[in-house]
Amino acid sequence: MSTPEQIVDQIKVATDYQKNKKQLKEKILTDLHVTYNGGLFLITTDLISFLATWTNEELFLEDVYNNPIKVKREELLTKAKECYQAVMNEWHIEHEKLKRVRKI
């Protein structure tokens, strides 16, 4: 049977895990921003898909500040893929570390 102190410790670990997980998500969202041609873009799977399927080489995209920015599709697509993959890899590694701490 668990003592009250053990229960409190378990709740604290679970709460810390959720708080740290939320902070990690916020950091990752910040890291997913890329500057390009004077604009700031949030790299999402939707943006990557849009750029991959659009046929024109140059187009105007709205950045996070609601400004139309002229982009070269292939350049931004390459930059977006690189950023997205690097950030997702980092997120996975950091999340695995959080999970291990939680199990201790």
Secondary structure as UniProt FT lines:
FT   HELIX           4..31
FT   STRAND          33..36
FT   TURN            37..38
FT   STRAND          39..42
FT   HELIX           45..53
FT   STRAND          58..62
FT   TURN            64..65
FT   STRAND          68..72
FT   HELIX           73..103
//
